[in-house]
């Protein structure tokens, strides 16, 4: 018996006896000649059933039955991909026990979102879903490759933390033996600490936000692509690294994930060599001038404001990306470095991708006394929770900054999805903890 090959490799073995294995995708009964399409992780292959014995071997089998098939690889111009397998012998590896909860052998699954999510353990087998999460893996791979080439060190920080100290989001409390702990809402404190060891670090890992959002762009557990960089001048150095990362990720997807990009009909974003940027107060003035909405004095941008700014960036600069810099200090965490020229605003930024916030980043404080002063201004009276974090700044830390990319938000915007749950493997939100 020949060794198993993938369906994508059958064309390399024309004239040979081959073995493939996978799922029964479709079985088309056309009379004298019938066709079975077998699906594996690499694609599909057509198998010709032109004898009663071959068809009888599949009697009673349902789609998604797991099969091993041995047969002759043949070139056939009219077959999908120009190849097919003839004279097959089948072995059933795993039968289907119950009727399928959804149909996988159509080009598009037309299901409402709750039904799909309820049965995601099966629905994720669909080629389009598989391609989506292959792209998700590609984004992580491109992120890692780009930063590795730039001299970064990958780290993994704790997801169980002692104190709920970082501002800007609620946290999930958990029982940790005889005391309370919390799920980390970001690796922020740890990655800053690690700048004092490696200078440049990054992490790919889950973060948890106990925020009661019920929107199409928020979930309560997501994958964060974090980076922190030492010896910067200000946040513009961080923005330059981030631009390099976005370029690297998109190039990686184009070169290593072309089949998935084609299947999903991905429209590549337009990204100039230097992403345009606009200062936060100027962005608010622009919104007023173009759309008549006065948001001046607000500490953040509303989703509609982001969409308008995205449209402006595309029309004015031909870019699907836009940096908004200098958010008010009142909106940013206490460790954010203020703008030396105007301390009301921060050396921080958001990166908008097609009119939706994708990345938050900026320059951090690096002097110990600045941390004490910032914590006092933020109203933190008991600094015990910050003790180990602040310790690193007592002993010499370089000017540094970083950013965090939301993986699922990136995929959502790249593919033009209307709900972030479609870009999340097994979403966790206000109501869903399964599957």
Secondary structure, 3 states (H helix, E strand, C coil): CCCECCHHHHHHHCCCEEEEEEEEEEEECCCCCEEEEEEECCEEEEEEECCHHHHHCCCCCCCCCEEEEEEEEEECCCCHHHEEEEEEEEEEEECCCCCCCCCCCCCCCCCCHHHHHHCHHHHCCCHHHHHHHHHHHHHHHHHHHHHHHCCCEECCCCCEECCCCCCCCCCCEEEECCEEEEECCCCHHHHHHHHHHHCEEEEEEEEECCCCCCCCCCCCEEEEEEEEEECCCCHHHHHHHHHHHHHHHHHHHHHHCHHHHHHCCCCCCCCCCCCCEEEHHHHHHHHHHHHCCCCCCCCCCCHHHHHHHHHHHHHHHCCCEEEEECCEHHHCCCCECEECCEEEEECEEEEEECCEEEEEEEEECCCHHHHHHHHHHCCCCCHHHHHHHHHHHHCCCCCEEEEEEEHHHHHHHHHCCCCHHHHCCCCCCCCCCCC
